[in-house]
Amino acid sequence: MKGYIAFCPHFHQPHFQLYKTREEAYLNSYQPWLKLLGEAVSLDKFFINLHFSGPFLYWFRDQKQDYLKNLKNLLGSGKIGIVGGFADEPFIQLSSRFDDYLYQLKEYDRLAHELFGVTAPEWQGIHLVERECGETLLAETSRAAGLLGAKPIYYLDAETFYLPHFAKPGGAADFCLKHFGFKDPFSFTTIAHLPSEIMYFALRDEIQGQEFTAVPVHTEYRYRLLKRNAFIPGDRIKVKPAHYLFYIKDALENACNLAAQYGREIKPVVLVFEDAEKMGQWSKDPQGDADWLMEFFRLVEQDDEVSFIGLRDYVEKVGFLDTYPVSSSHSYPEWENWTAKRGIRGVAFGDERLRRVMSRLRLLEEAQENFEKTVIEAHSADQFAGAMQEMVTRSILQSPERFEMVQTLLTQNYEIMFSEYYALINRVRNLLYQEDPKWASRHPCYGSSPYYDMQGLAYLELSDRLLMHLQSHLSGKPVEPDAILIKDWDFDGRDEILILNPQQTLAIDLEGGCVHYHHVLSAPLDGDHRHIAEILRRDFKEIKAYHSVYRYSCPLVMTETDSSMQTEFFPQGARRENCRNSLRCELLHFSDGEYTSLGNLEQASYNLDEVRTELDHSRVSLSCEQTVIYKEIVCTVTIRKHFLIFADRLQVIMKVNMDEKLADCFLVPQIVTSAAPSDEVAFCPVAWLGFNAPPGNSSITVQDIIAPEMEDAGLIDQQIDVSTLTATDYIYLINSGDGNRFAGRISYQFLGDAIEKMEVQPAVKYYYKDLVFAEQSRLGYQSSGIMLQPFIPVQDGEAEFIVDITWQLDCLDKEEEYQQVVQLIKR
């Protein structure tokens, strides 16, 4: 016998995935898989290792229970093993808390036991998200697995984590050659190492004393699996099942011979890992793919030299080749390309919008830790004092069982509300780290979806208000109507101004003098912790597949990066990305039929002049002064912005002053919201602008209206004229997979000087332009939101603009209430 095959398909759909996308994958892939497995388990030598992501299982538990029952029956054949993992498929190494590792594995253990009757000690291995493996992830996952009795067995990319090639004289890392012109004769490794051809065995390793076993994954078996058709024109390679088995047997034979050279007479294993959706969903030919796989299974069945095996079964039967340390802190090469070789942290802090997610998570984690400290210290004071009490508190906060310990204290010493709310908050916070949306989706073939991307943040804001209530109840002090923080919340080296009240979380950035995060909650939730808890309990106690959270909580500003605003050091290379954000402004001069921007007010640095709390609102005042030159005219321009944050609305006042009276100048604010329509069922989103003004002399030009009836879903512009430009409503519809259909309305009332005209366009037209696929880079109203640009004439060197912004998150979409309507997406 040459060796074994460990086949490990990975089934995954993230939390908040769109209904239509899931159902398509269900028909094309998941149903055919069940049929295929039903046939395959009749083969004597068949065995398969299946990993279902937690979000996938939560979806099926909520929507496809018959499927799970049939799958559980197949598990009774003894031919299917379950690979465990984290409940939310999170990039857990981004969390600030060590206890999340155990929490996630425990939640998956509960889920797998409930659905399949399989417990952690029975898992065939543990799936690590995108195989993004730093040392902390490997050590802490192994530690948590040990507490559950699970075997810490992982599959890791051979090409990434076991590199066979090193620096050599004259190579890229020969710095003598680079700096002095001669080759370094000592640029070799003296450490014994193994070639890639022997990487077909289990390998032992340990980090911080935590032992684990890794089985290398070779990408050639991922790419050759189901390679039935050409990838692109000119690709003539097709792989038949017989060819595929030949490649596997050849690798096993070579590895076996090399192991004998190494001094070990043990059988190797080829681990075949791939996304389950490759069967049927990628090709859109489920029958053809199933036939290919079944033919492969039968060929293995008929071959005396190979056999299928479970991952844990292989390690227990054969053992490991040797202790051979993994090259950690990497992800696989194709992923590293769009993380700039900095792993998932490169994505989280290199991508500006994901940085906001991290910023918001850190705020919540800080508040959760403060609450936990209060609970721990209240119940350790009787037993410990001084430095010892501080050490006890720190020890609990660094424990892998931190959540369970605090939960136990709450259960034993407080009313039931505390432990229930605390569990809901922790559940939501954990979910925010799931690999999708957008952690793993900066791949060039993925676009942007505000609806899909930001539902987790909507739940986080609800959880934050619940935590505020717990902390207030614990301390006996009422929740502050406005909490104002001046801190570098997004870790860019500059302070931002944060305002948190029961209905809003707002972050003002001094770069651009703009709002870069604005999340709002519906007014009926203000102070109603029971209602908030009921929403979270309903959606998170069993983890529903589909949600209507935007009825209650919605991100108004959380924009994508805008390619027109990027700082580029050289083409398609080093650059800094900037988000569009809201309430930036420009000063435009009109001449010879064109508008020219004066200065760089859009991205200028503003000074923080004042922060104060009034009786019914908070006020933040900024100012910026620039010298601009236009046709030998030197002019000092001063912009002042005042943000007035009320309980349930936002008012912004902008004033411009020019010390030289330059004619034909306009103050042009950028009023942006990333709230966008979604129809996850039929993919027919609806959004429109409503005006309650008859036709007149003020023009409104709406750009890039999506016209599906045109060839290639073309874009058109439309102009309407109104008598006065004093207000508009933006309405976007949500059609959720849970059967709910509702509209959100954001109302803008314009005060101050008269507006001459207004231009409307998608909030962001392009993101990552020329770096991702063109059809994904181009964004529209449904994928980025909307930007309003009113033009206010500067008269006698001055102009003032005031906008009052209100919102209603659950309303009816009544076009008949308006005198004029502009459809942003033609129906």
C-alpha positions in Angstrom: 0.0 0.0 0.0 1.3 3.4 -1.0 -0.7 5.5 1.5 -3.9 7.4 2.3 -6.1 10.2 1.1 -7.8 12.5 3.5 -10.5 14.3 1.6 -11.6 17.5 3.5 -14.3 19.6 1.8 -15.2 22.9 3.5 -18.9 24.1 3.5 -19.2 27.8 4.2 -21.8 30.6 4.0 -21.2 33.6 6.2 -23.6 35.2 8.6 -25.8 37.8 6.8 -25.2 36.1 3.4 -27.9 37.1 0.9 -30.9 34.9 0.5 -30.6 34.5 -3.3 -26.9 33.6 -3.0 -27.5 31.0 -0.4 -30.4 29.4 -2.2 -28.5 29.2 -5.4 -25.6 27.5 -3.7 -28.1 25.1 -2.0 -29.6 24.0 -5.3 -26.3 23.8 -7.2 -24.0 22.4 -4.5 -25.4 21.4 -1.1 -28.3 19.3 -2.3 -26.1 17.5 -4.9 -23.5 16.9 -2.2 -26.1 15.1 0.0 -27.1 12.9 -2.9 -23.4 12.2 -3.7 -22.6 11.3 -0.1 -25.6 9.0 0.1 -24.2 7.0 -2.8 -20.5 7.2 -1.7 -21.0 5.8 1.8 -21.9 2.5 0.2 -18.3 2.0 -0.9 -16.3 0.0 1.6 -13.1 2.1 1.5 -14.8 5.5 1.4 -14.3 8.1 4.1 -14.6 11.9 4.0 -13.8 14.6 6.5 -16.5 17.4 6.4 -16.2 20.8 7.9 -19.3 22.9 8.0 -18.7 26.5 9.1 -20.8 27.6 12.1 -22.7 30.2 10.1 -23.5 27.5 7.6 -24.9 25.2 10.3 -26.9 28.0 11.9 -28.5 28.8 8.6 -29.4 25.1 8.0 -30.7 24.7 11.5 -33.0 27.7 11.0 -34.0 26.9 7.4 -33.0 23.4 6.2 -33.7 21.0 9.1 -34.6 18.1 6.9 -31.2 18.3 5.2 -29.4 18.1 8.6 -31.5 15.1 9.6 -30.6 13.3 6.4 -26.9 14.2 6.9 -27.0 13.0 10.5 -28.4 9.6 9.2 -25.4 9.4 6.8 -23.0 10.0 9.7 -24.3 6.8 11.1 -22.6 4.9 8.3 -19.2 5.6 10.0 -17.9 6.9 6.6 -18.1 10.6 7.5 -16.1 12.5 10.0 -16.7 16.0 11.3 -13.9 18.6 11.4 -14.6 21.1 14.2 -13.8 24.8 14.2 -14.9 28.2 15.5 -18.6 28.9 15.7 -18.5 32.1 13.7 -15.6 31.3 11.3 -13.9 34.4 12.8 -10.5 35.9 12.3 -10.2 35.4 16.0 -6.6 36.6 16.2 -7.9 40.1 15.7 -9.8 40.0 19.0 -8.3 41.6 22.1 -9.5 38.7 24.3 -7.8 35.3 24.8 -11.1 33.7 26.0 -12.7 34.0 22.6 -10.8 30.9 21.4 -12.4 28.6 24.0 -15.7 30.4 23.6 -15.8 29.8 19.9 -14.8 26.2 20.1 -17.4 25.6 22.8 -20.1 27.1 20.7 -19.2 24.9 17.8 -19.1 21.9 20.1 -22.6 22.7 21.3 -23.8 23.1 17.7 -22.2 19.9 16.3 -23.4 17.9 19.3 -27.0 19.2 18.9 -27.1 18.6 15.1 -25.0 15.5 14.7 -24.4 14.0 18.1 -20.7 14.6 17.6 -18.6 16.0 20.5 -15.2 17.8 20.4 -13.1 14.7 21.3 -14.6 13.0 18.2 -13.6 15.7 15.8 -11.3 14.6 13.0 -9.5 18.0 13.2 -10.0 21.7 13.6 -10.5 24.1 10.7 -8.6 27.4 10.9 -10.1 30.2 8.9 -8.4 30.7 5.6 -5.5 28.9 7.2 -4.2 32.3 8.4 -1.9 31.1 11.2 0.1 33.2 13.5 1.7 31.8 16.5 -1.0 33.2 18.9 -3.7 31.5 16.9 -2.0 28.1 16.9 -1.1 28.3 20.5 -4.4 29.5 21.9 -6.5 27.3 19.7 -4.5 24.3 20.8 -4.8 25.4 24.5 -8.6 25.7 24.1 -8.9 22.4 22.2 -7.1 20.7 25.1 -9.7 22.1 27.6 -12.4 20.5 25.4 -10.6 17.2 24.9 -10.3 17.9 21.1 -7.2 16.8 19.2 -5.4 19.9 17.9 -5.0 18.7 14.4 -4.9 21.3 11.6 -4.3 21.4 7.9 -1.8 24.1 6.7 -0.7 25.1 3.2 2.6 23.3 2.4 3.8 26.1 0.1 3.3 28.7 2.8 4.0 27.1 6.1 6.8 24.7 5.1 8.8 26.6 2.5 11.6 24.4 1.1 13.7 27.2 -0.4 15.9 29.6 1.5 18.3 32.5 0.9 21.4 31.7 -1.1 24.4 33.6 -2.4 23.2 36.0 -5.2 19.5 35.6 -4.2 17.0 38.3 -3.3 18.1 38.3 0.4 21.9 38.6 -0.4 22.4 42.1 1.0 26.1 42.0 0.4 25.3 41.8 -3.3 22.6 44.4 -3.0 24.6 47.0 -1.2 28.3 46.2 -2.0 28.2 44.3 -5.3 29.6 40.9 -4.1 27.9 37.7 -3.2 27.8 36.7 0.4 29.5 33.3 0.5 27.8 32.4 3.8 24.2 33.1 2.7 23.1 29.5 3.4 20.9 27.9 6.0 22.7 25.5 8.4 19.4 24.2 9.8 18.3 20.7 8.6 15.1 21.0 6.6 12.8 18.8 4.6 11.9 19.0 0.8 8.3 19.6 -0.3 8.2 16.1 -1.7 8.2 14.6 1.8 5.5 16.9 3.1 2.8 14.2 3.0 2.9 13.2 6.7 1.5 14.6 9.9 4.1 16.9 11.6 4.3 17.6 15.3 4.9 21.1 16.6 4.5 23.2 19.7 4.1 26.9 20.6 4.3 28.1 24.2 4.3 24.4 25.2 1.0 23.8 23.4 1.4 20.7 21.2 -0.4 20.3 17.9 -0.2 18.3 14.7 -0.4 19.7 11.2 -1.0 17.9 7.9 0.3 19.9 4.9 -2.1 20.9 2.1 -0.6 21.0 -1.4 -2.3 23.4 -3.7 -1.9 21.2 -6.7 -4.6 18.9 -5.4 -7.0 21.9 -4.7 -6.5 23.2 -8.2 -6.6 19.9 -10.0 -9.8 18.7 -8.2 -12.7 18.9 -10.6 -10.6 20.6 -13.2 -13.1 19.5 -15.9 -13.1 22.7 -18.0 -10.8 25.5 -19.1 -10.4 28.4 -16.7 -9.7 31.0 -19.4 -9.4 30.9 -23.2 -6.2 29.1 -24.1 -6.3 26.8 -21.0 -6.3 23.3 -22.5 -5.7 21.3 -19.4 -8.5 19.0 -18.2 -8.0 16.5 -15.4 -9.9 13.3 -15.4 -10.4 11.3 -12.2 -7.9 8.7 -13.3 -5.3 11.4 -13.9 -6.0 12.9 -10.5 -5.5 9.5 -8.7 -2.3 9.0 -10.7 -0.9 12.3 -9.4 -1.9 11.4 -5.8 -0.3 7.9 -6.0 2.9 9.3 -7.5 3.2 11.8 -4.7 2.5 9.1 -2.1 5.2 6.8 -3.6 7.8 9.5 -3.6 7.0 10.5 -0.1 7.2 7.0 1.1 10.6 6.5 -0.4 11.9 9.8 1.1 10.5 8.8 4.5 12.4 5.5 4.3 15.6 7.6 3.6 14.7 9.7 6.6 14.6 6.5 8.7 10.8 6.1 9.1 8.8 3.3 7.6 5.4 5.0 7.8 2.6 5.6 5.3 2.1 9.1 3.9 -1.2 10.9 3.3 -2.4 13.4 0.6 -4.8 15.8 2.2 -7.3 17.2 -0.4 -8.8 20.4 0.9 -11.2 22.5 -1.1 -14.3 24.6 -0.8 -17.4 22.4 -1.1 -19.0 24.9 -3.4 -16.5 24.0 -6.1 -18.8 21.1 -6.8 -21.8 22.4 -8.6 -21.8 26.1 -7.6 -18.7 27.2 -9.3 -19.2 25.3 -12.5 -23.0 25.5 -12.5 -22.9 21.8 -13.5 -23.6 19.8 -10.4 -24.3 16.6 -12.2 -21.1 16.7 -14.1 -19.1 17.5 -11.0 -20.8 14.7 -9.0 -20.1 12.2 -11.7 -16.4 13.2 -11.7 -16.2 12.8 -7.9 -18.1 9.5 -7.9 -15.8 8.1 -10.5 -12.8 9.2 -8.4 -14.3 7.5 -5.3 -14.8 4.3 -7.3 -11.3 4.3 -8.6 -9.9 4.6 -5.1 -12.3 1.8 -4.0 -10.8 -0.5 -6.7 -7.2 0.4 -6.0 -5.4 -1.8 -3.4 -2.6 0.8 -3.0 -4.6 3.7 -1.6 -7.5 4.2 0.9 -9.5 7.1 2.3 -9.0 8.0 5.9 -10.0 10.5 8.6 -7.5 13.1 9.7 -7.6 12.1 13.4 -7.7 8.4 12.4 -4.6 8.9 10.3 -2.7 10.6 13.2 -3.8 7.9 15.7 -3.0 5.0 13.3 0.2 6.2 11.7 1.5 8.9 14.0 3.7 11.8 12.9 6.9 11.9 10.9 8.8 14.2 13.2 8.7 17.5 15.1 9.0 20.1 12.4 8.1 23.7 13.3 5.6 25.6 11.1 6.7 28.9 9.5 4.0 30.8 11.3 2.4 34.2 10.9 1.5 33.7 7.3 -1.5 33.1 5.1 -1.4 31.2 1.8 0.4 33.0 -1.0 -2.6 34.1 -3.1 -4.2 35.6 0.0 -0.9 37.3 0.9 -1.1 39.2 -2.4 -4.0 41.3 -1.3 -3.0 41.6 2.3 0.3 43.2 1.2 2.0 40.2 2.9 0.9 41.3 6.3 -1.8 38.7 7.0 -5.2 39.5 8.2 -4.0 42.4 10.3 -2.7 44.0 7.1 -6.3 43.8 5.9 -7.9 45.0 9.1 -5.7 48.1 9.5 -4.7 48.6 5.9 -8.3 48.8 4.6 -9.8 52.0 6.0 -13.3 50.8 6.3 -12.3 47.6 8.1 -10.3 49.9 10.4 -13.6 51.5 11.5 -14.9 48.0 12.3 -11.9 47.4 14.5 -12.2 50.8 16.1 -15.8 50.1 17.0 -15.0 46.7 18.3 -12.2 48.0 20.5 -14.6 50.5 22.1 -17.1 47.8 22.9 -14.3 45.5 24.2 -13.0 48.3 26.4 -16.5 48.9 27.8 -17.1 45.1 28.4 -13.8 44.8 30.2 -14.7 47.8 32.5 -17.9 46.0 33.3 -16.1 42.7 34.0 -13.6 44.4 36.2 -16.4 45.9 38.3 -18.0 42.5 38.7 -14.8 40.7 39.6 -13.6 43.3 42.0 -16.9 43.4 43.8 -16.6 39.7 44.6 -12.9 39.4 45.3 -12.7 42.3 47.7 -13.8 40.1 50.7 -11.0 37.6 50.0 -8.2 39.7 48.6 -6.9 43.2 49.1 -4.5 45.6 47.5 -2.0 44.2 45.0 -3.4 40.7 45.4 -6.8 41.8 44.3 -5.4 43.5 41.3 -3.5 40.3 40.4 -6.6 38.2 40.8 -8.5 40.6 38.5 -5.8 40.5 35.8 -5.5 36.7 36.0 -9.2 36.3 35.3 -9.1 38.8 32.5 -6.3 36.9 30.9 -7.8 33.5 31.4 -9.1 31.4 28.5 -12.2 30.9 30.7 -12.8 34.6 31.4 -16.3 34.7 29.9 -17.4 31.6 31.9 -16.0 33.0 35.1 -17.7 36.3 34.8 -20.9 34.6 33.7 -20.8 32.4 36.8 -20.3 35.4 39.1 -23.3 37.1 37.5 -25.5 34.0 37.7 -24.7 33.5 41.4 -24.9 37.0 42.6 -27.2 39.1 40.4 -30.7 39.0 39.0 -31.0 36.9 35.9 -31.0 40.0 33.6 -27.3 40.5 34.1 -26.1 37.0 33.0 -28.6 36.9 30.1 -27.6 40.4 28.8 -23.9 39.7 29.2 -24.2 36.5 27.3 -26.0 38.3 24.4 -23.4 41.0 24.3 -20.5 38.5 24.2 -22.3 36.5 21.5 -22.7 39.5 19.2 -19.2 40.8 19.8 -17.7 37.4 18.8 -19.8 37.3 15.6 -18.3 40.7 14.4 -15.0 38.9 13.8 -16.4 36.5 11.2 -14.2 36.2 8.1 -17.0 37.6 5.9 -18.2 40.2 5.3 -15.2 41.9 4.1 -12.5 40.4 6.3 -11.8 37.9 3.6 -13.5 39.8 0.8 -10.8 42.1 -0.6 -10.3 39.5 -3.3 -10.6 41.1 -6.7 -13.8 39.2 -7.6 -15.8 40.6 -4.7 -17.7 43.9 -4.7 -19.2 45.9 -1.9 -22.5 45.5 -0.2 -23.4 47.9 2.6 -26.5 45.8 3.4 -24.5 42.6 3.8 -21.3 44.1 5.2 -22.7 46.1 8.1 -25.5 44.1 9.8 -23.0 43.0 12.4 -22.2 46.6 13.3 -26.0 47.3 13.6 -26.2 44.5 16.2 -23.0 45.7 17.9 -24.6 49.2 18.5 -27.6 47.5 20.1 -25.3 45.5 22.3 -23.4 48.5 23.3 -26.6 50.2 24.6 -27.4 47.0 26.5 -24.0 47.1 28.1 -24.5 50.8 29.0 -27.6 49.8 30.8 -25.8 47.0 32.7 -23.0 49.3 33.8 -25.4 51.9 34.8 -27.5 49.4 36.8 -24.3 48.0 38.5 -23.0 51.4 39.4 -26.3 53.0 40.4 -25.6 55.9 38.1 -27.9 56.9 35.1 -26.6 56.5 31.6 -25.1 59.7 30.4 -27.2 61.5 27.7 -24.0 62.3 25.8 -20.6 60.8 26.2 -17.9 62.8 24.4 -14.5 61.3 23.9 -11.5 62.9 22.2 -9.2 60.1 21.3 -7.4 58.4 18.5 -10.1 55.8 18.1 -9.0 54.6 14.6 -5.3 54.4 15.5 -4.0 56.8 12.8 -1.9 59.0 15.1 -4.6 61.8 15.2 -7.4 62.4 17.6 -11.1 62.1 16.6 -14.1 63.4 18.4 -16.6 60.6 19.4 -20.1 61.3 20.6 -22.2 58.4 22.0 -25.8 58.9 23.1 -28.7 56.4 23.3 -29.6 57.0 19.6 -26.3 57.8 17.9 -22.6 57.0 17.7 -20.8 59.6 15.8 -17.1 60.0 14.9 -15.7 63.3 13.6 -12.4 63.3 11.8 -10.2 66.4 11.8 -8.8 65.3 8.4 -11.4 66.7 6.0 -13.5 68.0 8.9 -15.9 65.2 8.2 -18.0 62.4 9.8 -16.4 59.1 9.1 -18.7 57.0 11.2 -22.3 57.6 12.1 -24.6 54.9 13.4 -28.2 55.6 14.5 -30.8 53.7 16.5 -34.6 54.1 16.2 -36.1 56.5 18.7 -38.4 53.9 20.3 -35.3 52.0 21.6 -34.1 55.0 23.5 -33.6 53.8 27.1 -35.7 50.7 26.5 -33.2 47.9 27.4 -36.0 45.3 27.4 -36.8 46.0 23.8 -33.2 45.9 22.7 -32.7 42.6 24.6 -35.7 41.1 23.0 -34.3 42.0 19.5 -31.0 40.3 20.3 -32.6 37.4 22.0 -34.9 36.8 19.0 -32.1 37.0 16.5 -29.1 35.5 18.5 -30.4 32.9 20.9 -30.6 30.5 18.0 -28.8 32.6 15.4 -31.3 33.3 12.7 -30.3 33.0 9.1 -32.1 36.2 8.0 -32.5 39.5 9.8 -34.3 42.8 9.7 -32.0 44.7 12.1 -32.0 47.8 10.0 -35.5 48.5 11.3 -33.8 49.3 14.6 -30.2 50.1 14.0 -28.5 51.4 10.8 -25.1 52.8 9.8 -25.7 56.1 8.1 -22.0 56.8 7.4 -19.6 53.9 6.9 -18.4 54.5 3.4 -16.0 52.6 1.1 -12.6 53.9 0.2 -12.9 56.2 -2.8 -10.3 55.8 -5.6 -10.6 59.5 -6.5 -9.3 60.4 -3.1 -6.3 58.0 -2.8 -2.8 59.2 -2.3 -0.7 57.3 -4.8 3.1 57.1 -4.5 3.4 55.2 -7.8 0.9 53.5 -10.1 -0.6 50.2 -8.9 1.7 50.2 -6.0 2.3 52.0 -2.7 -0.6 54.2 -1.9 -2.9 55.4 0.9 -6.7 54.8 0.6 -9.2 57.3 1.9 -12.9 56.8 2.6 -15.4 59.2 1.1 -17.0 59.9 4.5 -19.7 62.6 4.9 -19.8 66.4 5.3 -16.5 67.2 3.6 -16.7 70.3 1.4 -15.1 72.0 -1.5 -14.8 75.6 -2.7 -15.4 75.6 -6.5 -14.8 78.4 -9.0 -16.8 78.5 -12.2 -15.1 79.8 -15.3 -15.2 79.1 -19.0 -17.9 76.4 -18.5 -15.9 74.4 -15.9 -15.6 74.2 -12.1 -12.1 74.4 -10.6 -11.5 73.4 -7.0 -9.7 76.1 -5.0 -7.3 74.7 -2.4 -7.7 71.3 -1.0 -10.5 71.7 1.5 -11.9 68.2 0.8 -8.9 66.6 2.6 -7.6 69.6 4.6 -6.6 69.3 8.3 -9.1 71.1 10.6 -8.5 72.5 14.0 -10.7 71.5 16.9 -11.9 74.9 18.3 -14.5 73.8 20.8 -16.4 70.9 22.3 -19.2 71.6 24.7 -22.4 70.1 26.0 -25.6 72.2 25.9 -28.9 71.5 27.5 -30.3 69.5 24.6 -27.3 68.8 22.4 -23.5 68.5 22.1 -21.6 70.9 19.9 -18.3 70.4 18.1 -16.7 73.3 16.3 -13.9 73.0 13.7 -12.0 75.5 11.5 -9.6 75.4 8.6 -7.7 78.2 6.9 -6.0 77.9 3.6 -4.3 80.3 1.2 -5.5 79.7 -2.4 -4.1 81.3 -5.6 -6.3 81.7 -8.6 -5.0 83.6 -11.7 -2.5 85.6 -9.6 -5.2 86.4 -7.0 -4.1 85.4 -3.6 -7.0 84.7 -1.2 -7.2 83.4 2.4 -10.2 81.1 2.8 -11.6 80.2 6.2 -14.0 77.3 6.7 -15.9 76.9 9.9 -18.0 73.8 10.7 -20.3 73.3 13.7 -21.7 69.9 14.4 -24.8 69.9 16.7 -25.7 66.5 17.9 -29.2 66.2 19.3 -30.8 63.1 20.8 -32.4 62.2 17.5 -31.0 64.4 14.8 -27.8 66.0 13.5 -27.4 69.6 12.4 -24.3 70.8 10.6 -23.5 74.5 9.9 -20.8 75.4 7.4 -19.5 78.9 6.8 -16.9 80.1 4.3 -15.1 83.4 4.4 -12.8 84.8 1.7 -10.8 87.9 2.2 -10.8 88.5 -1.6 -14.1 88.8 -3.3 -13.6 86.3 -6.1 -16.7 86.1 -8.4 -18.5 82.9 -9.3 -17.4 80.8 -6.3 -19.5 78.1 -4.7 -19.4 76.4 -1.3 -20.1 72.7 -2.1 -20.7 70.4 0.8 -20.7 66.6 0.4 -23.7 65.1 2.2 -23.2 61.4 2.2 -25.0 58.3 3.5 -23.9 54.7 3.0 -27.4 53.5 3.9 -28.4 51.6 0.8 -31.3 49.5 -0.6 -31.2 45.8 -0.7 -33.4 43.0 -2.2 -31.6 39.9 -1.1 -34.4 37.7 -2.5 -34.9 38.9 -6.0 -31.9 41.3 -6.4 -34.1 44.2 -7.5 -33.1 47.0 -5.1 -35.2 50.2 -4.9 -34.2 53.7 -3.8 -35.4 57.2 -4.7 -35.3 60.9 -3.9 -38.5 62.7 -3.1 -39.0 66.5 -3.3 -42.0 68.4 -2.1 -41.6 71.4 -4.4 -43.2 72.1 -7.8 -41.1 72.7 -10.9 -39.0 75.8 -10.9 -35.6 77.3 -11.6 -33.4 75.3 -9.2 -31.9 72.3 -11.0 -31.1 68.9 -9.6 -28.9 66.7 -11.7 -28.9 63.0 -10.7 -26.0 61.1 -12.1 -25.5 57.4 -12.8 -29.0 56.2 -12.4 -29.1 52.5 -12.8 -31.2 51.5 -15.7 -31.5 47.7 -15.9 -33.7 47.9 -19.0 -30.7 49.2 -20.9 -28.1 46.8 -22.4 -25.5 45.9 -19.8 -27.5 47.6 -17.1 -26.4 51.1 -18.3 -26.2 54.3 -16.4 -28.1 57.4 -17.2 -28.4 61.0 -15.9 -31.6 62.8 -15.2 -32.3 66.5 -14.4 -35.4 67.9 -12.7 -36.1 71.5 -11.7 -37.8 72.6 -8.5 -39.0 76.0 -7.3 -36.9 76.0 -4.2 -34.2 73.6 -2.9 -35.0 73.5 0.8 -35.5 69.8 1.5 -35.3 66.3 0.1 -36.0 62.8 1.4 -33.8 59.8 0.5 -35.8 56.5 0.7 -34.3 53.1 0.4 -36.1 49.8 0.5 -35.1 46.6 2.3 -36.5 43.2 1.2 -35.1 40.7 3.7 -34.8 37.0 3.5 -37.0 36.7 6.6 -40.0 38.0 4.7 -39.9 41.5 6.0 -40.1 44.4 3.6 -39.7 48.0 4.9 -38.2 51.3 4.0 -35.7 53.6 5.6 -36.0 57.4 5.1 -33.3 60.0 5.7 -34.6 63.5 5.6 -32.4 66.5 4.7 -33.7 70.1 5.5 -31.5 72.8 4.0 -31.2 76.1 5.8 -28.9 79.1 5.5 -28.2 80.8 2.1 -30.1 79.8 -1.0 -28.9 76.8 -3.0 -28.5 77.5 -6.7 -28.4 73.9 -7.8 -27.6 70.3 -6.5 -25.8 67.4 -8.0 -26.5 63.8 -6.8 -24.3 60.8 -7.4 -23.4 57.5 -5.7 -21.5 58.0 -2.5 -18.5 56.2 -4.0 -18.2 55.6 -7.8 -15.0 53.5 -7.7 -13.1 51.7 -5.1 -9.8 50.0 -5.6 -10.0 51.1 -9.2 -7.7 49.1 -11.6 -6.9 46.8 -8.6 -10.1 44.7 -8.6 -12.3 43.5 -11.4 -13.8 46.5 -13.2 -17.4 45.3 -12.6 -16.7 45.1 -8.9 -14.8 48.4 -8.6 -17.7 50.3 -10.1 -20.2 51.1 -7.3 -23.7 52.5 -7.5 -26.5 53.6 -5.2 -27.2 50.0 -4.3 -23.6 49.3 -3.3 -22.3 52.6 -1.8 -25.2 54.9 -0.9 -25.7 58.4 -2.0 -24.0 61.8 -2.1 -25.8 65.1 -2.3 -23.8 68.2 -3.4 -25.6 71.5 -3.1 -24.0 74.5 -4.7 -24.2 77.7 -2.5 -23.0 80.9 -4.1 -20.4 82.9 -2.3 -21.6 86.5 -2.1 -19.4 89.3 -0.8 -16.8 86.7 0.2 -19.2 84.7 2.5 -21.6 81.8 2.3 -23.5 79.8 4.9 -25.0 76.3 4.6 -27.0 74.5 7.2 -28.4 71.0 7.0 -30.6 69.3 9.4 -30.5 65.5 9.2 -33.2 63.2 10.6 -34.1 59.6 10.0 -36.8 57.0 10.2 -35.6 53.5 10.0 -38.9 51.7 9.5 -41.4 53.5 7.3 -43.6 53.1 4.3 -42.3 54.0 0.8 -45.1 56.3 -0.4 -44.1 58.0 -3.6 -47.4 59.8 -3.8 -46.5 61.9 -0.8 -44.0 63.8 -2.9 -44.6 66.3 -5.8 -41.5 65.0 -7.6 -39.6 61.7 -7.4 -36.4 60.6 -9.0 -35.8 56.8 -9.1 -32.1 56.1 -8.4 -32.5 52.5 -9.7 -35.0 52.2 -12.5 -37.6 49.4 -11.9 
